[in-house]
Amino acid sequence: MTSSKTIRSRLLLIDTCVVIEAHRLDVWQALLSQCQVILPETVVGEAIQVAREFDDFDLRLEHEIEEGLIQSPSLDASSLKIVMARCPPFPGKIDAGELECLAFLLEDADESSLICSSDAVVFRYLAWVQLSQRGISLEEVLHGIGIGPPLEPRLRKAFREKWTQKGFAEALQAGFFEL
């Protein structure tokens, strides 16, 4: 079980889909008040673009970055290349926002960050590089801060576990690592 103290003490990298869903569920402000949030530049841009399709919430990421509620680092191309270099045979396609989140996670020397995602490829990749403990679902984050709205399956712990297990099995079968 993830405790609230554990969530607050870690940097939480969030991908675009999670940003949008947290706004749609009206839990974004609670998440910001309880977590240290990092949104790489690409995720910020993607979230702003996607949010234009919705009328039911106001996305204020730029303002929240200016206020220091969100960190929004940028990474250079060499940092992004490390993601695929760390796992050359990986069979999945990682989009730009996920790539930035993973690159930041791999550069995090003190290992204090987690990736909150709703994309199977993120959890598969983390299993391939033996960092599955650094992936977290929105359900687990919200549970950790005492919120429990109904969530669609891709935002739940069971989804994360399923795709982490699949990634582990793929990597094992490909001979990327041995037991």
CNS distance restraints for C-alpha pairs under 8 A (distance, minus, plus):
assign (resid   1 and name CA) (resid 144 and name CA) 7.90 0.50 0.50
assign (resid   2 and name CA) (resid   6 and name CA) 6.46 0.50 0.50
assign (resid   2 and name CA) (resid   7 and name CA) 7.15 0.50 0.50
assign (resid   2 and name CA) (resid 140 and name CA) 6.81 0.50 0.50
assign (resid   2 and name CA) (resid 141 and name CA) 7.62 0.50 0.50
assign (resid   2 and name CA) (resid 143 and name CA) 7.64 0.50 0.50
assign (resid   2 and name CA) (resid 144 and name CA) 5.35 0.50 0.50
assign (resid   3 and name CA) (resid   7 and name CA) 6.53 0.50 0.50
assign (resid   3 and name CA) (resid 144 and name CA) 4.94 0.50 0.50
assign (resid   3 and name CA) (resid 145 and name CA) 7.47 0.50 0.50
assign (resid   4 and name CA) (resid   8 and name CA) 6.26 0.50 0.50
assign (resid   4 and name CA) (resid  34 and name CA) 7.88 0.50 0.50
assign (resid   4 and name CA) (resid 144 and name CA) 4.58 0.50 0.50
assign (resid   4 and name CA) (resid 145 and name CA) 4.99 0.50 0.50
assign (resid   4 and name CA) (resid 146 and name CA) 7.62 0.50 0.50
assign (resid   5 and name CA) (resid   9 and name CA) 6.19 0.50 0.50
assign (resid   6 and name CA) (resid  10 and name CA) 6.54 0.50 0.50
assign (resid   6 and name CA) (resid 144 and name CA) 7.98 0.50 0.50
assign (resid   7 and name CA) (resid  11 and name CA) 7.89 0.50 0.50
assign (resid   7 and name CA) (resid  12 and name CA) 7.84 0.50 0.50
assign (resid   7 and name CA) (resid  34 and name CA) 7.63 0.50 0.50
assign (resid   7 and name CA) (resid  35 and name CA) 6.12 0.50 0.50
assign (resid   7 and name CA) (resid 141 and name CA) 6.95 0.50 0.50
assign (resid   7 and name CA) (resid 144 and name CA) 6.56 0.50 0.50
assign (resid   7 and name CA) (resid 145 and name CA) 7.57 0.50 0.50
assign (resid   8 and name CA) (resid  34 and name CA) 5.87 0.50 0.50
assign (resid   8 and name CA) (resid  35 and name CA) 4.72 0.50 0.50
assign (resid   8 and name CA) (resid  36 and name CA) 6.26 0.50 0.50
assign (resid   9 and name CA) (resid  35 and name CA) 7.68 0.50 0.50
assign (resid   9 and name CA) (resid  36 and name CA) 7.50 0.50 0.50
assign (resid   9 and name CA) (resid 112 and name CA) 7.62 0.50 0.50
assign (resid  10 and name CA) (resid  35 and name CA) 7.50 0.50 0.50
assign (resid  10 and name CA) (resid  36 and name CA) 6.59 0.50 0.50
assign (resid  10 and name CA) (resid 112 and name CA) 4.98 0.50 0.50
assign (resid  10 and name CA) (resid 113 and name CA) 5.27 0.50 0.50
assign (resid  10 and name CA) (resid 114 and name CA) 6.96 0.50 0.50
assign (resid  11 and name CA) (resid  35 and name CA) 7.27 0.50 0.50
assign (resid  11 and name CA) (resid  36 and name CA) 5.01 0.50 0.50
assign (resid  11 and name CA) (resid  37 and name CA) 5.94 0.50 0.50
assign (resid  11 and name CA) (resid  38 and name CA) 6.66 0.50 0.50
assign (resid  11 and name CA) (resid 112 and name CA) 6.00 0.50 0.50
assign (resid  11 and name CA) (resid 113 and name CA) 4.33 0.50 0.50
assign (resid  11 and name CA) (resid 114 and name CA) 6.31 0.50 0.50
assign (resid  12 and name CA) (resid  35 and name CA) 6.85 0.50 0.50
assign (resid  12 and name CA) (resid  36 and name CA) 5.87 0.50 0.50
assign (resid  12 and name CA) (resid  37 and name CA) 4.86 0.50 0.50
assign (resid  12 and name CA) (resid  38 and name CA) 5.83 0.50 0.50
assign (resid  12 and name CA) (resid 113 and name CA) 5.63 0.50 0.50
assign (resid  12 and name CA) (resid 114 and name CA) 5.12 0.50 0.50
assign (resid  12 and name CA) (resid 115 and name CA) 5.99 0.50 0.50
assign (resid  12 and name CA) (resid 116 and name CA) 6.70 0.50 0.50
assign (resid  13 and name CA) (resid  37 and name CA) 6.16 0.50 0.50
assign (resid  13 and name CA) (resid  38 and name CA) 4.84 0.50 0.50
assign (resid  13 and name CA) (resid  39 and name CA) 5.93 0.50 0.50
assign (resid  13 and name CA) (resid  40 and name CA) 7.80 0.50 0.50
assign (resid  13 and name CA) (resid 101 and name CA) 6.07 0.50 0.50
assign (resid  13 and name CA) (resid 105 and name CA) 7.92 0.50 0.50
assign (resid  13 and name CA) (resid 113 and name CA) 6.88 0.50 0.50
assign (resid  13 and name CA) (resid 114 and name CA) 5.99 0.50 0.50
assign (resid  13 and name CA) (resid 115 and name CA) 4.68 0.50 0.50
assign (resid  13 and name CA) (resid 116 and name CA) 5.99 0.50 0.50
assign (resid  14 and name CA) (resid  18 and name CA) 6.32 0.50 0.50
assign (resid  14 and name CA) (resid  19 and name CA) 6.67 0.50 0.50
assign (resid  14 and name CA) (resid  37 and name CA) 7.21 0.50 0.50
assign (resid  14 and name CA) (resid  38 and name CA) 6.59 0.50 0.50
assign (resid  14 and name CA) (resid  39 and name CA) 5.86 0.50 0.50
assign (resid  14 and name CA) (resid  43 and name CA) 7.95 0.50 0.50
assign (resid  14 and name CA) (resid 101 and name CA) 7.36 0.50 0.50
assign (resid  14 and name CA) (resid 115 and name CA) 5.96 0.50 0.50
assign (resid  14 and name CA) (resid 116 and name CA) 4.93 0.50 0.50
assign (resid  14 and name CA) (resid 117 and name CA) 6.24 0.50 0.50
assign (resid  15 and name CA) (resid  19 and name CA) 6.44 0.50 0.50
assign (resid  15 and name CA) (resid  39 and name CA) 7.19 0.50 0.50
assign (resid  15 and name CA) (resid  43 and name CA) 6.05 0.50 0.50
assign (resid  15 and name CA) (resid  97 and name CA) 6.39 0.50 0.50
assign (resid  15 and name CA) (resid  98 and name CA) 6.34 0.50 0.50
assign (resid  15 and name CA) (resid 101 and name CA) 7.18 0.50 0.50
assign (resid  15 and name CA) (resid 115 and name CA) 7.76 0.50 0.50
assign (resid  15 and name CA) (resid 116 and name CA) 6.64 0.50 0.50
assign (resid  15 and name CA) (resid 117 and name CA) 5.54 0.50 0.50
assign (resid  15 and name CA) (resid 118 and name CA) 7.75 0.50 0.50
assign (resid  16 and name CA) (resid  20 and name CA) 6.32 0.50 0.50
assign (resid  16 and name CA) (resid  43 and name CA) 5.32 0.50 0.50
assign (resid  16 and name CA) (resid  44 and name CA) 7.41 0.50 0.50
assign (resid  16 and name CA) (resid  46 and name CA) 6.33 0.50 0.50
assign (resid  16 and name CA) (resid  47 and name CA) 5.21 0.50 0.50
assign (resid  16 and name CA) (resid  97 and name CA) 7.05 0.50 0.50
assign (resid  17 and name CA) (resid  21 and name CA) 6.11 0.50 0.50
assign (resid  17 and name CA) (resid  47 and name CA) 7.62 0.50 0.50
assign (resid  17 and name CA) (resid 117 and name CA) 7.31 0.50 0.50
assign (resid  17 and name CA) (resid 118 and name CA) 6.53 0.50 0.50
assign (resid  18 and name CA) (resid  22 and name CA) 5.91 0.50 0.50
assign (resid  18 and name CA) (resid 116 and name CA) 7.20 0.50 0.50
assign (resid  18 and name CA) (resid 117 and name CA) 6.10 0.50 0.50
assign (resid  18 and name CA) (resid 118 and name CA) 6.43 0.50 0.50
assign (resid  18 and name CA) (resid 138 and name CA) 6.95 0.50 0.50
assign (resid  18 and name CA) (resid 155 and name CA) 7.74 0.50 0.50
assign (resid  19 and name CA) (resid  23 and name CA) 6.35 0.50 0.50
assign (resid  19 and name CA) (resid  28 and name CA) 7.52 0.50 0.50
assign (resid  19 and name CA) (resid  47 and name CA) 6.80 0.50 0.50
assign (resid  20 and name CA) (resid  24 and name CA) 6.17 0.50 0.50
assign (resid  20 and name CA) (resid  47 and name CA) 6.58 0.50 0.50
assign (resid  20 and name CA) (resid  50 and name CA) 7.78 0.50 0.50
assign (resid  20 and name CA) (resid  51 and name CA) 6.85 0.50 0.50
assign (resid  21 and name CA) (resid  25 and name CA) 5.98 0.50 0.50
assign (resid  22 and name CA) (resid  26 and name CA) 6.05 0.50 0.50
assign (resid  22 and name CA) (resid  27 and name CA) 5.22 0.50 0.50
assign (resid  22 and name CA) (resid  28 and name CA) 4.91 0.50 0.50
assign (resid  23 and name CA) (resid  27 and name CA) 6.21 0.50 0.50
assign (resid  23 and name CA) (resid  28 and name CA) 5.20 0.50 0.50
assign (resid  23 and name CA) (resid  57 and name CA) 6.47 0.50 0.50
assign (resid  23 and name CA) (resid  58 and name CA) 7.83 0.50 0.50
assign (resid  23 and name CA) (resid  59 and name CA) 7.36 0.50 0.50
assign (resid  24 and name CA) (resid  56 and name CA) 7.21 0.50 0.50
assign (resid  24 and name CA) (resid  57 and name CA) 6.47 0.50 0.50
assign (resid  25 and name CA) (resid 149 and name CA) 7.58 0.50 0.50
assign (resid  27 and name CA) (resid  31 and name CA) 6.14 0.50 0.50
assign (resid  28 and name CA) (resid  32 and name CA) 6.19 0.50 0.50
assign (resid  29 and name CA) (resid  33 and name CA) 6.13 0.50 0.50
assign (resid  30 and name CA) (resid  34 and name CA) 6.26 0.50 0.50
assign (resid  31 and name CA) (resid  35 and name CA) 5.77 0.50 0.50
assign (resid  31 and name CA) (resid 142 and name CA) 7.35 0.50 0.50
assign (resid  31 and name CA) (resid 145 and name CA) 7.63 0.50 0.50
assign (resid  32 and name CA) (resid  36 and name CA) 6.89 0.50 0.50
assign (resid  32 and name CA) (resid  37 and name CA) 6.61 0.50 0.50
assign (resid  32 and name CA) (resid  69 and name CA) 6.69 0.50 0.50
assign (resid  32 and name CA) (resid  70 and name CA) 7.64 0.50 0.50
assign (resid  34 and name CA) (resid 145 and name CA) 6.66 0.50 0.50
assign (resid  36 and name CA) (resid  69 and name CA) 7.82 0.50 0.50
assign (resid  36 and name CA) (resid  70 and name CA) 7.22 0.50 0.50
assign (resid  37 and name CA) (resid  69 and name CA) 7.38 0.50 0.50
assign (resid  37 and name CA) (resid  70 and name CA) 5.21 0.50 0.50
assign (resid  37 and name CA) (resid  71 and name CA) 6.31 0.50 0.50
assign (resid  38 and name CA) (resid  70 and name CA) 5.69 0.50 0.50
assign (resid  38 and name CA) (resid  71 and name CA) 4.64 0.50 0.50
assign (resid  38 and name CA) (resid  72 and name CA) 5.72 0.50 0.50
assign (resid  38 and name CA) (resid  73 and name CA) 7.54 0.50 0.50
assign (resid  39 and name CA) (resid  43 and name CA) 5.84 0.50 0.50
assign (resid  39 and name CA) (resid  44 and name CA) 6.12 0.50 0.50
assign (resid  39 and name CA) (resid  70 and name CA) 6.91 0.50 0.50
assign (resid  39 and name CA) (resid  71 and name CA) 6.22 0.50 0.50
assign (resid  39 and name CA) (resid  72 and name CA) 4.97 0.50 0.50
assign (resid  39 and name CA) (resid  73 and name CA) 7.26 0.50 0.50
assign (resid  39 and name CA) (resid 101 and name CA) 7.73 0.50 0.50
assign (resid  40 and name CA) (resid  44 and name CA) 6.47 0.50 0.50
assign (resid  40 and name CA) (resid  71 and name CA) 7.76 0.50 0.50
assign (resid  40 and name CA) (resid  72 and name CA) 4.88 0.50 0.50
assign (resid  40 and name CA) (resid  73 and name CA) 5.26 0.50 0.50
assign (resid  40 and name CA) (resid  74 and name CA) 6.03 0.50 0.50
assign (resid  40 and name CA) (resid  97 and name CA) 7.18 0.50 0.50
assign (resid  40 and name CA) (resid 100 and name CA) 6.20 0.50 0.50
assign (resid  40 and name CA) (resid 101 and name CA) 6.48 0.50 0.50
assign (resid  41 and name CA) (resid  45 and name CA) 6.32 0.50 0.50
assign (resid  41 and name CA) (resid  72 and name CA) 5.64 0.50 0.50
assign (resid  41 and name CA) (resid  73 and name CA) 6.24 0.50 0.50
assign (resid  41 and name CA) (resid  74 and name CA) 5.65 0.50 0.50
assign (resid  42 and name CA) (resid  46 and name CA) 6.08 0.50 0.50
assign (resid  42 and name CA) (resid  96 and name CA) 6.68 0.50 0.50
assign (resid  42 and name CA) (resid  97 and name CA) 5.23 0.50 0.50
assign (resid  42 and name CA) (resid 100 and name CA) 7.23 0.50 0.50
assign (resid  43 and name CA) (resid  47 and name CA) 5.90 0.50 0.50
assign (resid  43 and name CA) (resid  97 and name CA) 4.90 0.50 0.50
assign (resid  43 and name CA) (resid  98 and name CA) 7.98 0.50 0.50
assign (resid  44 and name CA) (resid  48 and name CA) 6.18 0.50 0.50
assign (resid  44 and name CA) (resid  61 and name CA) 6.91 0.50 0.50
assign (resid  44 and name CA) (resid  62 and name CA) 7.99 0.50 0.50
assign (resid  44 and name CA) (resid  72 and name CA) 7.71 0.50 0.50
assign (resid  45 and name CA) (resid  49 and name CA) 6.22 0.50 0.50
assign (resid  46 and name CA) (resid  50 and name CA) 6.11 0.50 0.50
assign (resid  46 and name CA) (resid  97 and name CA) 7.60 0.50 0.50
assign (resid  47 and name CA) (resid  51 and name CA) 5.88 0.50 0.50
assign (resid  48 and name CA) (resid  52 and name CA) 6.61 0.50 0.50
assign (resid  48 and name CA) (resid  59 and name CA) 6.91 0.50 0.50
assign (resid  48 and name CA) (resid  61 and name CA) 7.69 0.50 0.50
assign (resid  49 and name CA) (resid  53 and name CA) 7.81 0.50 0.50
assign (resid  50 and name CA) (resid  54 and name CA) 7.75 0.50 0.50
assign (resid  51 and name CA) (resid  59 and name CA) 6.71 0.50 0.50
assign (resid  60 and name CA) (resid  64 and name CA) 6.21 0.50 0.50
assign (resid  61 and name CA) (resid  65 and name CA) 6.06 0.50 0.50
assign (resid  61 and name CA) (resid  70 and name CA) 7.78 0.50 0.50
assign (resid  62 and name CA) (resid  66 and name CA) 6.27 0.50 0.50
assign (resid  63 and name CA) (resid  67 and name CA) 6.21 0.50 0.50
assign (resid  64 and name CA) (resid  68 and name CA) 6.20 0.50 0.50
assign (resid  64 and name CA) (resid  69 and name CA) 5.16 0.50 0.50
assign (resid  64 and name CA) (resid  70 and name CA) 5.88 0.50 0.50
assign (resid  65 and name CA) (resid  69 and name CA) 5.77 0.50 0.50
assign (resid  65 and name CA) (resid  70 and name CA) 4.77 0.50 0.50
assign (resid  65 and name CA) (resid  71 and name CA) 6.10 0.50 0.50
assign (resid  65 and name CA) (resid  72 and name CA) 6.82 0.50 0.50
assign (resid  75 and name CA) (resid  79 and name CA) 6.11 0.50 0.50
assign (resid  75 and name CA) (resid  80 and name CA) 7.08 0.50 0.50
assign (resid  75 and name CA) (resid 100 and name CA) 7.10 0.50 0.50
assign (resid  75 and name CA) (resid 103 and name CA) 7.90 0.50 0.50
assign (resid  75 and name CA) (resid 104 and name CA) 7.66 0.50 0.50
assign (resid  76 and name CA) (resid  80 and name CA) 6.71 0.50 0.50
assign (resid  77 and name CA) (resid  81 and name CA) 6.24 0.50 0.50
assign (resid  78 and name CA) (resid  82 and name CA) 6.54 0.50 0.50
assign (resid  79 and name CA) (resid  83 and name CA) 7.42 0.50 0.50
assign (resid  79 and name CA) (resid 103 and name CA) 5.98 0.50 0.50
assign (resid  79 and name CA) (resid 104 and name CA) 7.91 0.50 0.50
assign (resid  79 and name CA) (resid 107 and name CA) 7.86 0.50 0.50
assign (resid  80 and name CA) (resid  84 and name CA) 7.78 0.50 0.50
assign (resid  80 and name CA) (resid  99 and name CA) 6.52 0.50 0.50
assign (resid  80 and name CA) (resid 100 and name CA) 6.44 0.50 0.50
assign (resid  80 and name CA) (resid 103 and name CA) 5.51 0.50 0.50
assign (resid  81 and name CA) (resid  85 and name CA) 6.16 0.50 0.50
assign (resid  82 and name CA) (resid  86 and name CA) 5.86 0.50 0.50
assign (resid  82 and name CA) (resid 103 and name CA) 6.86 0.50 0.50
assign (resid  83 and name CA) (resid  87 and name CA) 6.99 0.50 0.50
assign (resid  83 and name CA) (resid  99 and name CA) 7.03 0.50 0.50
assign (resid  83 and name CA) (resid 102 and name CA) 6.61 0.50 0.50
assign (resid  83 and name CA) (resid 103 and name CA) 5.64 0.50 0.50
assign (resid  83 and name CA) (resid 106 and name CA) 7.44 0.50 0.50
assign (resid  84 and name CA) (resid  88 and name CA) 5.63 0.50 0.50
assign (resid  84 and name CA) (resid  90 and name CA) 7.58 0.50 0.50
assign (resid  86 and name CA) (resid 129 and name CA) 7.26 0.50 0.50
assign (resid  87 and name CA) (resid 128 and name CA) 7.14 0.50 0.50
assign (resid  87 and name CA) (resid 129 and name CA) 6.62 0.50 0.50
assign (resid  89 and name CA) (resid 174 and name CA) 7.96 0.50 0.50
assign (resid  89 and name CA) (resid 176 and name CA) 7.74 0.50 0.50
assign (resid  90 and name CA) (resid 125 and name CA) 7.25 0.50 0.50
assign (resid  90 and name CA) (resid 128 and name CA) 7.45 0.50 0.50
assign (resid  90 and name CA) (resid 171 and name CA) 7.86 0.50 0.50
assign (resid  92 and name CA) (resid 121 and name CA) 6.15 0.50 0.50
assign (resid  92 and name CA) (resid 125 and name CA) 7.84 0.50 0.50
assign (resid  93 and name CA) (resid 121 and name CA) 7.16 0.50 0.50
assign (resid  94 and name CA) (resid  98 and name CA) 6.11 0.50 0.50
assign (resid  94 and name CA) (resid  99 and name CA) 5.95 0.50 0.50
assign (resid  94 and name CA) (resid 121 and name CA) 6.60 0.50 0.50
assign (resid  94 and name CA) (resid 122 and name CA) 7.56 0.50 0.50
assign (resid  95 and name CA) (resid  99 and name CA) 5.98 0.50 0.50
assign (resid  96 and name CA) (resid 100 and name CA) 6.26 0.50 0.50
assign (resid  97 and name CA) (resid 101 and name CA) 6.33 0.50 0.50
assign (resid  98 and name CA) (resid 102 and name CA) 6.10 0.50 0.50
assign (resid  98 and name CA) (resid 122 and name CA) 6.89 0.50 0.50
assign (resid  99 and name CA) (resid 103 and name CA) 6.04 0.50 0.50
assign (resid 100 and name CA) (resid 104 and name CA) 6.14 0.50 0.50
assign (resid 101 and name CA) (resid 105 and name CA) 6.22 0.50 0.50
assign (resid 101 and name CA) (resid 115 and name CA) 6.94 0.50 0.50
assign (resid 102 and name CA) (resid 106 and name CA) 6.17 0.50 0.50
assign (resid 102 and name CA) (resid 115 and name CA) 7.60 0.50 0.50
assign (resid 102 and name CA) (resid 122 and name CA) 7.81 0.50 0.50
assign (resid 103 and name CA) (resid 107 and name CA) 6.24 0.50 0.50
assign (resid 104 and name CA) (resid 108 and name CA) 6.21 0.50 0.50
assign (resid 105 and name CA) (resid 111 and name CA) 7.55 0.50 0.50
assign (resid 105 and name CA) (resid 113 and name CA) 6.25 0.50 0.50
assign (resid 105 and name CA) (resid 114 and name CA) 7.19 0.50 0.50
assign (resid 105 and name CA) (resid 115 and name CA) 7.47 0.50 0.50
assign (resid 108 and name CA) (resid 112 and name CA) 6.98 0.50 0.50
assign (resid 108 and name CA) (resid 113 and name CA) 6.93 0.50 0.50
assign (resid 113 and name CA) (resid 134 and name CA) 6.97 0.50 0.50
assign (resid 114 and name CA) (resid 134 and name CA) 4.70 0.50 0.50
assign (resid 114 and name CA) (resid 135 and name CA) 5.55 0.50 0.50
assign (resid 114 and name CA) (resid 136 and name CA) 6.54 0.50 0.50
assign (resid 115 and name CA) (resid 134 and name CA) 6.31 0.50 0.50
assign (resid 115 and name CA) (resid 135 and name CA) 4.92 0.50 0.50
assign (resid 115 and name CA) (resid 136 and name CA) 5.96 0.50 0.50
assign (resid 116 and name CA) (resid 135 and name CA) 6.17 0.50 0.50
assign (resid 116 and name CA) (resid 136 and name CA) 4.87 0.50 0.50
assign (resid 116 and name CA) (resid 137 and name CA) 5.33 0.50 0.50
assign (resid 116 and name CA) (resid 138 and name CA) 6.13 0.50 0.50
assign (resid 116 and name CA) (resid 141 and name CA) 7.89 0.50 0.50
assign (resid 117 and name CA) (resid 122 and name CA) 7.00 0.50 0.50
assign (resid 117 and name CA) (resid 135 and name CA) 7.56 0.50 0.50
assign (resid 117 and name CA) (resid 136 and name CA) 6.88 0.50 0.50
assign (resid 117 and name CA) (resid 137 and name CA) 5.98 0.50 0.50
assign (resid 117 and name CA) (resid 138 and name CA) 7.07 0.50 0.50
assign (resid 117 and name CA) (resid 155 and name CA) 7.46 0.50 0.50
assign (resid 118 and name CA) (resid 137 and name CA) 6.83 0.50 0.50
assign (resid 118 and name CA) (resid 138 and name CA) 7.68 0.50 0.50
assign (resid 118 and name CA) (resid 154 and name CA) 5.27 0.50 0.50
assign (resid 118 and name CA) (resid 155 and name CA) 5.28 0.50 0.50
assign (resid 118 and name CA) (resid 160 and name CA) 7.79 0.50 0.50
assign (resid 119 and name CA) (resid 123 and name CA) 7.24 0.50 0.50
assign (resid 119 and name CA) (resid 154 and name CA) 7.32 0.50 0.50
assign (resid 120 and name CA) (resid 124 and name CA) 6.17 0.50 0.50
assign (resid 120 and name CA) (resid 159 and name CA) 7.75 0.50 0.50
assign (resid 120 and name CA) (resid 160 and name CA) 7.18 0.50 0.50
assign (resid 120 and name CA) (resid 163 and name CA) 5.52 0.50 0.50
assign (resid 120 and name CA) (resid 164 and name CA) 7.95 0.50 0.50
assign (resid 121 and name CA) (resid 125 and name CA) 5.98 0.50 0.50
assign (resid 121 and name CA) (resid 163 and name CA) 7.64 0.50 0.50
assign (resid 122 and name CA) (resid 126 and name CA) 6.23 0.50 0.50
assign (resid 122 and name CA) (resid 135 and name CA) 7.90 0.50 0.50
assign (resid 123 and name CA) (resid 127 and name CA) 6.32 0.50 0.50
assign (resid 123 and name CA) (resid 132 and name CA) 6.74 0.50 0.50
assign (resid 123 and name CA) (resid 135 and name CA) 6.37 0.50 0.50
assign (resid 123 and name CA) (resid 160 and name CA) 6.21 0.50 0.50
assign (resid 123 and name CA) (resid 163 and name CA) 5.68 0.50 0.50
assign (resid 123 and name CA) (resid 164 and name CA) 4.88 0.50 0.50
assign (resid 123 and name CA) (resid 167 and name CA) 7.10 0.50 0.50
assign (resid 124 and name CA) (resid 128 and name CA) 6.35 0.50 0.50
assign (resid 124 and name CA) (resid 163 and name CA) 5.51 0.50 0.50
assign (resid 124 and name CA) (resid 164 and name CA) 4.99 0.50 0.50
assign (resid 124 and name CA) (resid 165 and name CA) 7.53 0.50 0.50
assign (resid 124 and name CA) (resid 166 and name CA) 6.49 0.50 0.50
assign (resid 124 and name CA) (resid 167 and name CA) 3.88 0.50 0.50
assign (resid 124 and name CA) (resid 168 and name CA) 7.00 0.50 0.50
assign (resid 125 and name CA) (resid 129 and name CA) 6.40 0.50 0.50
assign (resid 125 and name CA) (resid 164 and name CA) 7.98 0.50 0.50
assign (resid 125 and name CA) (resid 167 and name CA) 6.46 0.50 0.50
assign (resid 126 and name CA) (resid 130 and name CA) 5.95 0.50 0.50
assign (resid 126 and name CA) (resid 131 and name CA) 4.82 0.50 0.50
assign (resid 126 and name CA) (resid 132 and name CA) 4.76 0.50 0.50
assign (resid 126 and name CA) (resid 134 and name CA) 7.45 0.50 0.50
assign (resid 126 and name CA) (resid 135 and name CA) 7.08 0.50 0.50
assign (resid 126 and name CA) (resid 164 and name CA) 7.20 0.50 0.50
assign (resid 126 and name CA) (resid 167 and name CA) 7.70 0.50 0.50
assign (resid 127 and name CA) (resid 131 and name CA) 5.83 0.50 0.50
assign (resid 127 and name CA) (resid 132 and name CA) 4.82 0.50 0.50
assign (resid 127 and name CA) (resid 164 and name CA) 5.46 0.50 0.50
assign (resid 127 and name CA) (resid 165 and name CA) 7.31 0.50 0.50
assign (resid 127 and name CA) (resid 167 and name CA) 5.24 0.50 0.50
assign (resid 127 and name CA) (resid 168 and name CA) 4.97 0.50 0.50
assign (resid 127 and name CA) (resid 171 and name CA) 7.71 0.50 0.50
assign (resid 128 and name CA) (resid 167 and name CA) 5.85 0.50 0.50
assign (resid 128 and name CA) (resid 168 and name CA) 5.79 0.50 0.50
assign (resid 128 and name CA) (resid 170 and name CA) 7.74 0.50 0.50
assign (resid 128 and name CA) (resid 171 and name CA) 5.33 0.50 0.50
assign (resid 128 and name CA) (resid 176 and name CA) 7.50 0.50 0.50
assign (resid 131 and name CA) (resid 135 and name CA) 7.63 0.50 0.50
assign (resid 132 and name CA) (resid 164 and name CA) 6.54 0.50 0.50
assign (resid 135 and name CA) (resid 160 and name CA) 7.63 0.50 0.50
assign (resid 136 and name CA) (resid 140 and name CA) 6.38 0.50 0.50
assign (resid 136 and name CA) (resid 141 and name CA) 7.06 0.50 0.50
assign (resid 136 and name CA) (resid 157 and name CA) 7.39 0.50 0.50
assign (resid 136 and name CA) (resid 160 and name CA) 7.01 0.50 0.50
assign (resid 137 and name CA) (resid 141 and name CA) 6.46 0.50 0.50
assign (resid 137 and name CA) (resid 155 and name CA) 5.68 0.50 0.50
assign (resid 137 and name CA) (resid 156 and name CA) 5.60 0.50 0.50
assign (resid 137 and name CA) (resid 157 and name CA) 5.40 0.50 0.50
assign (resid 137 and name CA) (resid 159 and name CA) 7.97 0.50 0.50
assign (resid 137 and name CA) (resid 160 and name CA) 6.21 0.50 0.50
assign (resid 138 and name CA) (resid 142 and name CA) 6.04 0.50 0.50
assign (resid 138 and name CA) (resid 155 and name CA) 5.35 0.50 0.50
assign (resid 138 and name CA) (resid 156 and name CA) 6.44 0.50 0.50
assign (resid 138 and name CA) (resid 157 and name CA) 7.81 0.50 0.50
assign (resid 139 and name CA) (resid 143 and name CA) 5.98 0.50 0.50
assign (resid 139 and name CA) (resid 148 and name CA) 7.26 0.50 0.50
assign (resid 139 and name CA) (resid 151 and name CA) 7.20 0.50 0.50
assign (resid 139 and name CA) (resid 155 and name CA) 6.01 0.50 0.50
assign (resid 139 and name CA) (resid 156 and name CA) 4.95 0.50 0.50
assign (resid 139 and name CA) (resid 157 and name CA) 6.16 0.50 0.50
assign (resid 140 and name CA) (resid 144 and name CA) 6.03 0.50 0.50
assign (resid 140 and name CA) (resid 156 and name CA) 7.27 0.50 0.50
assign (resid 140 and name CA) (resid 157 and name CA) 6.29 0.50 0.50
assign (resid 141 and name CA) (resid 145 and name CA) 6.55 0.50 0.50
assign (resid 142 and name CA) (resid 146 and name CA) 6.16 0.50 0.50
assign (resid 142 and name CA) (resid 147 and name CA) 4.94 0.50 0.50
assign (resid 142 and name CA) (resid 148 and name CA) 6.13 0.50 0.50
assign (resid 143 and name CA) (resid 147 and name CA) 5.33 0.50 0.50
assign (resid 143 and name CA) (resid 148 and name CA) 5.80 0.50 0.50
assign (resid 151 and name CA) (resid 155 and name CA) 6.14 0.50 0.50
assign (resid 151 and name CA) (resid 156 and name CA) 6.81 0.50 0.50
assign (resid 152 and name CA) (resid 156 and name CA) 7.09 0.50 0.50
assign (resid 153 and name CA) (resid 158 and name CA) 7.72 0.50 0.50
assign (resid 153 and name CA) (resid 159 and name CA) 6.40 0.50 0.50
assign (resid 154 and name CA) (resid 159 and name CA) 5.50 0.50 0.50
assign (resid 154 and name CA) (resid 160 and name CA) 7.73 0.50 0.50
assign (resid 155 and name CA) (resid 159 and name CA) 6.95 0.50 0.50
assign (resid 155 and name CA) (resid 160 and name CA) 7.97 0.50 0.50
assign (resid 156 and name CA) (resid 160 and name CA) 6.74 0.50 0.50
assign (resid 157 and name CA) (resid 161 and name CA) 6.17 0.50 0.50
assign (resid 158 and name CA) (resid 162 and name CA) 6.04 0.50 0.50
assign (resid 159 and name CA) (resid 163 and name CA) 6.31 0.50 0.50
assign (resid 160 and name CA) (resid 164 and name CA) 5.98 0.50 0.50
assign (resid 161 and name CA) (resid 165 and name CA) 6.06 0.50 0.50
assign (resid 162 and name CA) (resid 166 and name CA) 6.26 0.50 0.50
assign (resid 163 and name CA) (resid 167 and name CA) 6.05 0.50 0.50
assign (resid 164 and name CA) (resid 168 and name CA) 6.18 0.50 0.50
assign (resid 165 and name CA) (resid 169 and name CA) 6.19 0.50 0.50
assign (resid 166 and name CA) (resid 170 and name CA) 6.13 0.50 0.50
assign (resid 167 and name CA) (resid 171 and name CA) 6.11 0.50 0.50
assign (resid 168 and name CA) (resid 172 and name CA) 6.09 0.50 0.50
assign (resid 169 and name CA) (resid 173 and name CA) 6.02 0.50 0.50
assign (resid 170 and name CA) (resid 174 and name CA) 6.03 0.50 0.50
assign (resid 171 and name CA) (resid 175 and name CA) 6.20 0.50 0.50
assign (resid 171 and name CA) (resid 176 and name CA) 5.13 0.50 0.50
assign (resid 171 and name CA) (resid 177 and name CA) 6.59 0.50 0.50
assign (resid 172 and name CA) (resid 176 and name CA) 5.94 0.50 0.50
assign (resid 172 and name CA) (resid 177 and name CA) 5.73 0.50 0.50
assign (resid 172 and name CA) (resid 178 and name CA) 6.24 0.50 0.50
assign (resid 172 and name CA) (resid 179 and name CA) 7.91 0.50 0.50
